[in-house]
Amino acid sequence: MDSTVANLIHGFSIALQPHNFLFSLVGVLIGNLIGVLPGMGIMATISILLPLTFGMPPVAAILMLAGIYYGAQYGGAICSILLNLPCHPSHAVTCLDGYPMTRQGRGGVALGITMLASFFGAAFGIVQMILFAPLLVRIAFQFGPAEISTLMLLGLLAGATLARGSALKGVAMTLVGLTLGCVGSDLDTGTSRFTFGVMSLYNGIDLVAVALGFFGIAEFLKSINRLTIGDLSGVRVRMRDMRPSRADLRESALPILRGTLIGSLCSLIPGTGPTIASFIAYAAEKRVSRHTERFGGGAIGGVASPEASTHSSVQGDFVPTMSLGIPGDAVMALILGALIIQGITPGPQLMTEHPDVFWGLIASFWIGNILLVLLNVPLIGIWVRLLQIPFRFLYPCALFFICVGVYSTNNEMFGVLQTLVIGIVGYGLMRLGFHPAPVLLGFVLGPRLEENFRRALLLSRGDPWTFVGSPISATFVALAVLLVGMQVVLAWRGRRRSRMDAVLAGNERGRRMTPAEAPAVTGSLEV
């Protein structure tokens, strides 16, 4: 413990150096701005700034790129809650309850809870990185292909609960996401799948196109005939209106804690990322909540849990990247590349060979998250005022930023066309009562499930019992079976309740009938 405190003091002495502090501040400011702007992605931003880090000191370069990464998560939540536009896939589930809270005049409360959940989740992730990094590395080594594939299966089944309404529609939309994830070249054989001869599809459908198509373009088409912005009397810019009440804090305390724990656990598995963590946290919160009917209509737990999970996972993703050299997601792969460019090899020896980078980065997490809270508190009023812009101005501007963000991902117009087609299809599905949230989950989890499923079968020479051969994978399979059983029981109870309600309603009508009407009804029943 004494050595940990000494290392932290050394890290703060590194992070608080004027040039390092300046680059950390620049990173969180750029990240926050990129997060708020619809359609502007972290990948494109870090890719553009990556060449600028070649001539920078290693610590300053990593602090700036890391600040952009977790700073954008704060801004992305603001955009999702106020505009129903997930600037990043990890905030897609925040739209489900954050935007309804805004429509109810509680957008300020949603933003306040988001700030608390984000800071708590990030703080827990930082403490996790400080205290439990060696233990987390050992746990991560216990996850083989079988364990990862069963975890992905559990996440896909839980994705059905993300849908509003019928669970069957949620399963159907999850299958749509799995199908979209299969588009492109097979990883093992190189055979093209579902490309229909289009060369641009050989690399698969871009995640940004799927997220912004279903949640950006579809929402634009849904609101294109809306001439007014509705009642904004409940959306205030004053701090006292954005301050959560005691009831809100009590209602969100456990969701924040559960989301933080889920995000921390997901960050242990390399390649999982904050997107999967946020979806699993939302599904788990909806499952354990006593008021499941509120989810999708403005449940405060539906905002607090995924946001805490996202930020806990974002900070925790640095553990496998720094300790194992395995990036948690595509953004972490870029940061990993920046470390290698600087001549630093991530791995178990990083803490001893480059303590200034490791502990300076940890100290900058504390500084950067405090800066984000201090910056966003006065700036929230500006983001709230975006709602006062008429839709005829707001959505075309958002559509422009979406197109710019999608184009900048691969620098080709085909991605913009993908987003447009996906948006039109998503709009049609929304009109039919199919909510698009499970599509994104299936799209993200599907390729990892397929990859690890095939790898597990290859290692076991085709033995299916390998998926229950270890306690970890057997637990995930048992939870998946339990989840399916619960869905069947709930569907059976709902159908039985509907029949009972119909019988009671018929009896009520029968009691209200006059004696003259009763024979006519009896005769019709006999026929």
MARTOR-483809 format. One line per 4 residues: their letters; for each residue z, x, y of C-alpha. Coordinates in nm, 2 decimals, always signed. Each point is the difference from the previous one (the first is absolute). Layout:
BEGIN
a> Z,X,Y ~ ...
REM end
This chain:
BEGIN
mdst> +0.00,+0.00,+0.00 ~ +0.08,+0.29,+0.24 ~ -0.34,+0.15,-0.06 ~ -0.17,-0.34,+0.06
vanl> +0.18,-0.03,+0.34 ~ -0.09,+0.35,+0.09 ~ -0.36,-0.07,-0.09 ~ +0.00,-0.31,+0.21
ihgf> +0.13,+0.19,+0.30 ~ -0.27,+0.25,-0.05 ~ -0.26,-0.28,-0.02 ~ +0.12,-0.16,+0.32
sial> -0.01,+0.34,+0.17 ~ -0.37,+0.02,-0.11 ~ -0.10,-0.36,+0.09 ~ +0.17,+0.01,+0.34
qphn> -0.19,+0.30,+0.12 ~ -0.20,-0.11,+0.30 ~ -0.35,+0.04,-0.15 ~ +0.10,-0.16,-0.33
flfs> +0.17,-0.29,+0.17 ~ -0.31,-0.05,+0.22 ~ -0.23,-0.01,-0.30 ~ +0.23,-0.24,-0.18
lvgv> +0.01,-0.23,+0.30 ~ -0.38,+0.01,+0.03 ~ -0.03,-0.08,-0.36 ~ +0.22,-0.31,+0.01
lign> -0.17,-0.12,+0.32 ~ -0.35,+0.03,-0.15 ~ +0.12,-0.16,-0.32 ~ +0.16,-0.29,+0.18
ligv> -0.31,-0.06,+0.20 ~ -0.23,+0.02,-0.30 ~ +0.23,-0.23,-0.19 ~ -0.01,-0.27,+0.28
lpgm> -0.38,+0.01,+0.04 ~ -0.16,-0.23,-0.26 ~ -0.25,+0.19,-0.23 ~ +0.10,+0.35,+0.10
gima> +0.12,+0.18,-0.31 ~ +0.23,+0.29,-0.07 ~ -0.25,+0.17,-0.22 ~ -0.26,+0.02,+0.27
tisi> +0.25,+0.12,+0.26 ~ +0.14,+0.27,-0.22 ~ -0.35,+0.10,-0.11 ~ -0.11,+0.04,+0.36
llpl> +0.31,+0.20,+0.10 ~ +0.01,+0.22,-0.31 ~ -0.24,+0.26,+0.14 ~ +0.22,+0.03,+0.31
tfgm> +0.29,+0.12,-0.22 ~ -0.19,+0.31,-0.12 ~ +0.12,+0.21,+0.29 ~ +0.35,-0.16,+0.03
ppva> +0.32,+0.14,-0.14 ~ +0.07,-0.15,-0.34 ~ +0.32,-0.19,+0.09 ~ -0.15,-0.15,+0.32
ailm> -0.31,-0.11,-0.19 ~ +0.19,-0.17,-0.29 ~ +0.25,-0.17,+0.25 ~ -0.29,-0.15,+0.19
lagi> -0.19,-0.13,-0.31 ~ +0.32,-0.14,-0.15 ~ +0.08,-0.17,+0.33 ~ -0.34,-0.17,+0.00
yyga> +0.06,-0.12,-0.35 ~ +0.34,-0.17,+0.04 ~ -0.06,-0.09,+0.36 ~ -0.30,-0.21,-0.09
qygg> +0.22,-0.20,-0.24 ~ +0.21,-0.12,+0.30 ~ -0.31,-0.11,+0.19 ~ -0.17,-0.16,-0.30
aics> +0.29,-0.24,-0.04 ~ -0.02,-0.11,+0.36 ~ -0.37,-0.08,-0.03 ~ +0.05,-0.19,-0.33
illn> +0.28,-0.21,+0.14 ~ -0.16,-0.08,+0.34 ~ -0.37,-0.02,-0.09 ~ +0.00,-0.06,-0.38
lpch> -0.22,+0.31,-0.04 ~ +0.13,+0.26,-0.25 ~ -0.11,+0.33,+0.16 ~ +0.11,+0.17,-0.32
psha> +0.00,-0.15,-0.35 ~ +0.38,+0.05,-0.04 ~ +0.05,-0.26,+0.27 ~ -0.21,-0.27,-0.16
vtcl> +0.30,-0.18,-0.14 ~ +0.18,+0.02,+0.34 ~ -0.27,-0.24,+0.13 ~ +0.10,-0.27,-0.26
dgyp> +0.33,-0.07,+0.18 ~ -0.01,+0.21,+0.32 ~ -0.29,-0.19,+0.15 ~ +0.15,-0.35,-0.08
mtrq> +0.32,+0.11,+0.17 ~ -0.21,+0.09,+0.31 ~ -0.17,-0.35,-0.01 ~ +0.35,-0.15,-0.02
grgg> +0.11,+0.19,+0.32 ~ +0.21,+0.25,-0.20 ~ -0.24,+0.30,+0.04 ~ +0.26,+0.19,+0.20
valg> +0.26,-0.05,-0.28 ~ -0.25,+0.12,-0.26 ~ -0.07,+0.31,+0.21 ~ +0.37,+0.07,+0.04
itml> +0.07,-0.04,-0.38 ~ -0.30,+0.23,-0.06 ~ +0.15,+0.27,+0.22 ~ +0.33,-0.02,-0.19
asff> -0.16,-0.01,-0.34 ~ -0.24,+0.29,+0.08 ~ +0.27,+0.23,+0.14 ~ +0.24,-0.08,-0.29
gaaf> -0.27,+0.05,-0.26 ~ -0.12,+0.33,+0.16 ~ +0.36,+0.13,+0.03 ~ +0.06,-0.07,-0.36
givq> -0.32,+0.17,-0.10 ~ +0.10,+0.31,+0.21 ~ +0.34,+0.01,-0.17 ~ -0.17,-0.04,-0.33
milf> -0.22,+0.30,+0.07 ~ +0.30,+0.21,+0.11 ~ +0.25,-0.08,-0.28 ~ -0.20,-0.12,-0.30
apll> -0.32,+0.21,+0.01 ~ +0.08,+0.21,-0.31 ~ +0.12,-0.31,-0.19 ~ -0.31,-0.20,+0.11
vria> -0.23,+0.28,-0.12 ~ +0.16,-0.02,-0.35 ~ -0.03,-0.38,-0.01 ~ -0.36,+0.02,+0.11
fqfg> -0.08,+0.23,-0.29 ~ +0.12,-0.27,-0.24 ~ -0.29,-0.23,+0.10 ~ -0.30,+0.05,-0.22
paei> -0.32,-0.20,-0.02 ~ +0.17,-0.27,-0.21 ~ +0.28,-0.04,+0.24 ~ -0.23,-0.02,+0.30
stlm> -0.24,-0.25,-0.16 ~ +0.28,-0.23,-0.10 ~ +0.14,+0.02,+0.35 ~ -0.34,-0.09,+0.14
llgl> -0.02,-0.29,-0.24 ~ +0.33,-0.13,+0.12 ~ -0.11,+0.03,+0.36 ~ -0.32,-0.20,-0.07
laga> +0.19,-0.28,-0.17 ~ +0.24,-0.01,+0.29 ~ -0.30,-0.02,+0.24 ~ -0.06,-0.36,-0.12
tlar> +0.32,-0.10,+0.18 ~ -0.15,+0.13,+0.33 ~ -0.24,-0.30,+0.01 ~ +0.10,-0.31,+0.19
gsal> -0.02,-0.30,-0.23 ~ -0.12,+0.02,-0.35 ~ +0.08,+0.31,-0.21 ~ -0.33,-0.04,-0.18
kgva> -0.18,+0.04,+0.32 ~ +0.20,+0.32,+0.06 ~ -0.10,+0.13,-0.34 ~ -0.36,-0.08,+0.07
mtlv> +0.01,+0.18,+0.33 ~ +0.16,+0.30,-0.17 ~ -0.28,+0.01,-0.25 ~ -0.25,+0.00,+0.29
gltl> +0.18,+0.30,+0.13 ~ -0.02,+0.17,-0.34 ~ -0.37,-0.07,-0.01 ~ -0.06,+0.15,+0.34
gcvg> +0.20,+0.31,-0.10 ~ -0.24,+0.05,-0.30 ~ -0.30,+0.03,+0.23 ~ -0.14,+0.36,+0.01
sdld> -0.03,+0.28,-0.25 ~ +0.21,+0.02,-0.31 ~ +0.25,+0.29,+0.03 ~ -0.05,+0.12,-0.36
tgts> -0.37,-0.07,-0.07 ~ -0.15,-0.01,+0.35 ~ -0.17,-0.33,-0.09 ~ -0.06,-0.23,+0.29
rftf> +0.17,-0.34,-0.01 ~ -0.08,-0.31,+0.20 ~ -0.21,+0.20,+0.25 ~ -0.32,-0.19,-0.06
gvms> -0.20,+0.31,+0.08 ~ +0.15,+0.05,+0.35 ~ +0.06,+0.37,+0.04 ~ +0.27,-0.06,+0.27
lyng> +0.22,-0.18,-0.26 ~ +0.01,+0.29,-0.24 ~ +0.32,+0.12,+0.17 ~ +0.15,-0.34,-0.02
idlv> +0.11,-0.26,+0.27 ~ +0.21,+0.15,+0.27 ~ +0.36,-0.12,+0.02 ~ -0.03,-0.03,+0.38
aval> -0.30,-0.24,-0.04 ~ +0.20,-0.22,-0.24 ~ +0.31,-0.01,+0.21 ~ -0.17,-0.07,+0.33
gffg> -0.26,-0.23,-0.15 ~ +0.25,-0.23,-0.16 ~ +0.26,+0.01,+0.28 ~ -0.21,+0.09,+0.30
iaef> -0.35,-0.16,-0.02 ~ +0.13,-0.30,-0.20 ~ +0.26,-0.07,+0.27 ~ -0.26,+0.04,+0.27
lksi> -0.22,-0.26,-0.17 ~ +0.30,-0.23,-0.05 ~ +0.09,+0.01,+0.36 ~ -0.35,+0.01,+0.16
nrlt> +0.02,-0.36,+0.12 ~ +0.35,+0.03,+0.13 ~ -0.02,-0.03,+0.38 ~ +0.37,+0.03,+0.08
igdl> +0.28,+0.23,-0.12 ~ +0.25,-0.27,-0.06 ~ +0.35,-0.02,+0.12 ~ +0.13,+0.34,+0.10
sgvr> +0.32,-0.12,+0.16 ~ +0.21,+0.15,-0.27 ~ -0.16,+0.35,+0.03 ~ +0.20,+0.19,+0.26
vrmr> -0.01,+0.35,+0.13 ~ +0.36,+0.01,+0.10 ~ +0.23,+0.20,-0.23 ~ +0.25,-0.27,-0.05
dmrp> -0.28,-0.23,-0.14 ~ -0.10,+0.28,-0.24 ~ +0.35,+0.07,-0.12 ~ +0.06,-0.15,-0.34
srad> +0.29,-0.24,-0.03 ~ +0.29,+0.06,-0.24 ~ -0.15,-0.26,-0.24 ~ -0.33,+0.20,+0.00
lres> +0.19,+0.32,-0.06 ~ +0.19,-0.15,-0.29 ~ -0.31,-0.15,-0.15 ~ -0.20,+0.33,+0.02
alpi> +0.28,+0.24,-0.10 ~ -0.05,-0.03,-0.38 ~ -0.39,-0.01,+0.02 ~ +0.01,+0.32,+0.21
lrgt> +0.22,+0.17,-0.26 ~ -0.21,-0.12,-0.30 ~ -0.32,+0.10,+0.17 ~ +0.14,+0.34,+0.08
ligs> +0.10,+0.06,-0.36 ~ -0.34,-0.12,-0.13 ~ -0.19,+0.23,+0.25 ~ +0.22,+0.29,-0.10
lcsl> -0.07,-0.06,-0.37 ~ -0.37,-0.04,+0.05 ~ -0.01,+0.33,+0.20 ~ +0.11,+0.18,-0.31
ipgt> -0.33,-0.07,-0.18 ~ -0.28,+0.22,+0.14 ~ -0.30,-0.21,+0.11 ~ +0.19,-0.32,+0.06
gpti> +0.02,+0.00,+0.38 ~ +0.15,-0.25,+0.25 ~ -0.26,-0.27,-0.08 ~ +0.11,-0.06,-0.35
asfi> +0.37,+0.03,+0.11 ~ -0.04,-0.27,+0.26 ~ -0.17,-0.24,-0.24 ~ +0.25,+0.05,-0.27
ayaa> +0.29,-0.04,+0.25 ~ -0.15,-0.33,+0.13 ~ -0.05,-0.13,-0.36 ~ +0.35,+0.10,-0.10
ekrv> +0.16,-0.16,+0.31 ~ -0.19,-0.32,-0.05 ~ +0.12,-0.01,-0.36 ~ +0.38,+0.06,+0.08
srht> +0.01,-0.21,+0.31 ~ +0.18,-0.34,-0.01 ~ -0.25,-0.14,+0.25 ~ -0.34,+0.09,-0.16
erfg> -0.16,-0.30,+0.17 ~ +0.04,+0.18,+0.34 ~ -0.22,+0.29,-0.10 ~ -0.34,-0.02,+0.15
ggai> +0.12,-0.21,+0.28 ~ +0.23,+0.23,+0.20 ~ +0.27,+0.13,-0.24 ~ +0.19,+0.29,+0.17
ggva> +0.05,+0.17,-0.33 ~ -0.37,+0.01,-0.05 ~ -0.02,+0.22,+0.31 ~ +0.31,+0.21,-0.05
spea> -0.04,+0.10,-0.36 ~ -0.36,+0.13,+0.00 ~ +0.05,+0.18,+0.33 ~ +0.31,+0.18,-0.12
sths> -0.18,+0.08,-0.33 ~ -0.31,+0.14,+0.19 ~ +0.20,+0.24,+0.22 ~ +0.23,+0.11,-0.29
svqg> -0.31,+0.07,-0.21 ~ -0.17,+0.18,+0.29 ~ +0.29,+0.24,+0.04 ~ +0.05,+0.03,-0.38
dfvp> -0.37,+0.08,-0.06 ~ +0.07,+0.34,+0.14 ~ +0.22,+0.08,-0.30 ~ -0.28,+0.03,-0.26
tmsl> -0.24,+0.15,+0.26 ~ +0.24,+0.28,+0.10 ~ +0.18,+0.05,-0.33 ~ -0.28,-0.05,-0.25
gipg> -0.31,+0.04,+0.20 ~ -0.11,-0.35,-0.10 ~ -0.10,-0.22,+0.29 ~ +0.14,-0.35,+0.01
davm> -0.32,-0.15,+0.14 ~ -0.32,+0.09,+0.19 ~ +0.18,+0.08,+0.32 ~ +0.24,+0.23,-0.17
alil> -0.29,+0.17,-0.16 ~ -0.13,+0.08,+0.35 ~ +0.34,+0.14,+0.10 ~ +0.01,+0.19,-0.33
gali> -0.34,+0.15,+0.10 ~ +0.14,+0.09,+0.34 ~ +0.28,+0.19,-0.17 ~ -0.24,+0.19,-0.22
iqgi> -0.22,+0.08,+0.30 ~ +0.31,+0.15,+0.17 ~ +0.05,+0.23,-0.31 ~ +0.30,-0.20,-0.13
tpgp> -0.01,-0.11,-0.36 ~ +0.21,-0.31,-0.06 ~ +0.21,+0.00,-0.32 ~ +0.35,+0.07,-0.12
qlmt> +0.02,+0.33,+0.18 ~ -0.08,-0.15,+0.34 ~ +0.37,-0.05,+0.10 ~ +0.08,+0.37,-0.06
ehpd> -0.33,+0.16,+0.11 ~ -0.06,-0.21,+0.31 ~ +0.34,-0.15,+0.11 ~ -0.11,-0.03,+0.36
vfwg> -0.28,-0.24,-0.11 ~ +0.20,-0.21,-0.24 ~ +0.32,-0.03,+0.20 ~ -0.18,-0.02,+0.34
lias> -0.20,-0.29,-0.14 ~ +0.31,-0.18,-0.12 ~ +0.17,+0.05,+0.34 ~ -0.31,-0.13,+0.18
fwig> +0.02,-0.32,-0.21 ~ +0.33,-0.08,+0.16 ~ -0.13,+0.09,+0.35 ~ -0.33,-0.18,-0.04
nill> +0.15,-0.32,-0.13 ~ +0.26,-0.01,+0.28 ~ -0.29,+0.06,+0.25 ~ -0.20,-0.28,-0.15
vlln> +0.29,-0.25,+0.04 ~ +0.06,+0.11,+0.36 ~ -0.37,-0.02,+0.08 ~ -0.06,-0.33,-0.17
vpli> +0.29,-0.19,+0.15 ~ -0.14,+0.00,+0.35 ~ -0.36,-0.02,-0.12 ~ +0.04,-0.30,-0.22
giwv> -0.04,-0.23,+0.30 ~ -0.35,+0.15,+0.06 ~ -0.10,-0.07,-0.36 ~ +0.14,-0.36,+0.02
rllq> -0.21,-0.06,+0.31 ~ -0.31,+0.06,-0.21 ~ +0.06,-0.35,-0.13 ~ -0.07,-0.14,+0.35
ipfr> -0.36,+0.12,-0.02 ~ -0.23,-0.29,-0.08 ~ -0.14,+0.01,-0.35 ~ -0.36,+0.01,+0.13
flyp> +0.09,+0.35,+0.14 ~ +0.26,+0.11,-0.25 ~ -0.19,-0.03,-0.32 ~ -0.33,+0.15,+0.11
calf> +0.20,+0.30,+0.12 ~ +0.18,+0.01,-0.33 ~ -0.33,-0.03,-0.19 ~ -0.14,+0.29,+0.20
ficv> +0.30,+0.22,-0.09 ~ -0.04,-0.11,-0.37 ~ -0.36,+0.11,+0.00 ~ +0.08,+0.33,+0.17
gvys> +0.28,+0.07,-0.25 ~ -0.21,-0.08,-0.30 ~ -0.29,+0.20,+0.12 ~ +0.21,+0.30,+0.08
tnne> +0.13,+0.01,-0.36 ~ -0.33,+0.12,-0.15 ~ -0.23,+0.01,+0.31 ~ -0.24,-0.26,-0.14
mfgv> -0.10,-0.36,+0.08 ~ +0.02,-0.10,-0.36 ~ +0.38,-0.01,+0.02 ~ -0.03,-0.25,+0.29
lqtl> -0.23,-0.21,-0.20 ~ +0.25,+0.01,-0.29 ~ +0.27,-0.12,+0.23 ~ -0.21,-0.28,+0.14
vigi> -0.10,-0.13,-0.35 ~ +0.36,+0.02,-0.13 ~ +0.12,-0.18,+0.31 ~ -0.24,-0.29,-0.05
vgyg> +0.10,-0.03,-0.37 ~ +0.36,+0.02,+0.10 ~ -0.04,-0.28,+0.25 ~ -0.16,-0.22,-0.26
lmrl> +0.29,+0.07,-0.24 ~ +0.25,-0.08,+0.27 ~ -0.17,-0.33,+0.06 ~ +0.03,-0.07,-0.37
gfhp> +0.37,+0.07,+0.00 ~ -0.01,+0.35,-0.15 ~ +0.21,+0.25,+0.19 ~ -0.15,+0.35,+0.01
apvl> +0.33,+0.20,-0.02 ~ -0.01,+0.05,-0.38 ~ -0.36,+0.13,+0.03 ~ +0.12,+0.31,+0.18
lgfv> +0.27,+0.06,-0.26 ~ -0.25,-0.02,-0.28 ~ -0.24,+0.23,+0.18 ~ +0.27,+0.26,+0.06
lgpr> +0.17,-0.01,-0.34 ~ -0.31,-0.07,-0.22 ~ -0.15,+0.35,+0.00 ~ +0.33,+0.17,-0.06
leen> +0.08,-0.24,-0.28 ~ -0.34,+0.07,-0.16 ~ +0.03,+0.37,+0.04 ~ +0.35,+0.03,-0.15
frra> -0.06,-0.26,-0.27 ~ -0.30,+0.20,-0.13 ~ +0.18,+0.33,+0.03 ~ +0.30,-0.14,-0.20
llls> -0.22,-0.13,-0.28 ~ -0.18,+0.34,-0.01 ~ +0.32,+0.19,-0.03 ~ +0.13,-0.24,-0.27
rgdp> -0.33,-0.01,-0.18 ~ -0.04,-0.37,+0.05 ~ +0.36,-0.10,-0.10 ~ +0.10,-0.31,+0.21
wtfv> +0.36,+0.05,-0.08 ~ +0.01,+0.29,+0.24 ~ +0.06,-0.25,+0.28 ~ +0.34,-0.09,-0.14
gspi> +0.07,+0.34,-0.14 ~ +0.23,+0.11,+0.28 ~ +0.29,-0.18,+0.16 ~ -0.16,+0.00,+0.34
satf> -0.33,-0.15,-0.11 ~ +0.17,-0.25,-0.24 ~ +0.22,-0.12,+0.30 ~ -0.31,-0.06,+0.21
vala> -0.17,-0.19,-0.29 ~ +0.31,-0.21,-0.05 ~ +0.01,-0.08,+0.37 ~ -0.36,-0.10,-0.01
vllv> +0.05,-0.23,-0.29 ~ +0.31,-0.15,+0.17 ~ -0.21,-0.06,+0.32 ~ -0.27,-0.18,-0.19
gmqv> +0.27,-0.21,-0.19 ~ +0.16,-0.09,+0.33 ~ -0.34,-0.12,+0.14 ~ -0.05,-0.21,-0.31
vlaw> +0.35,-0.16,+0.03 ~ -0.04,-0.06,+0.37 ~ -0.34,-0.16,-0.05 ~ +0.14,-0.22,-0.29
rgrr> +0.30,-0.11,+0.22 ~ -0.23,-0.07,+0.29 ~ -0.23,-0.22,-0.22 ~ +0.30,-0.18,-0.15
rsrm> +0.15,-0.06,+0.35 ~ -0.33,-0.14,+0.11 ~ -0.01,-0.25,-0.29 ~ +0.36,-0.10,+0.07
davl> -0.08,-0.05,+0.37 ~ -0.30,-0.22,-0.10 ~ +0.22,-0.21,-0.23 ~ +0.27,-0.04,+0.26
agne> -0.26,-0.10,+0.26 ~ -0.15,-0.25,-0.24 ~ +0.34,-0.15,-0.07 ~ +0.07,-0.02,+0.37
rgrr> -0.32,-0.19,+0.06 ~ +0.08,-0.23,-0.29 ~ +0.34,-0.09,+0.15 ~ -0.17,-0.08,+0.33
mtpa> -0.25,-0.24,-0.16 ~ +0.03,-0.37,+0.03 ~ +0.01,-0.21,-0.31 ~ -0.35,-0.13,+0.08
eapa> -0.14,+0.36,+0.01 ~ +0.16,+0.11,-0.33 ~ -0.23,-0.19,-0.24 ~ -0.31,+0.13,+0.16
vtgs> +0.12,+0.36,-0.04 ~ +0.11,-0.06,-0.36 ~ -0.33,-0.14,-0.08 ~ -0.18,+0.30,+0.14
lev> +0.22,+0.24,-0.20 ~ -0.08,-0.19,-0.32 ~ -0.37,+0.02,+0.06
REM end
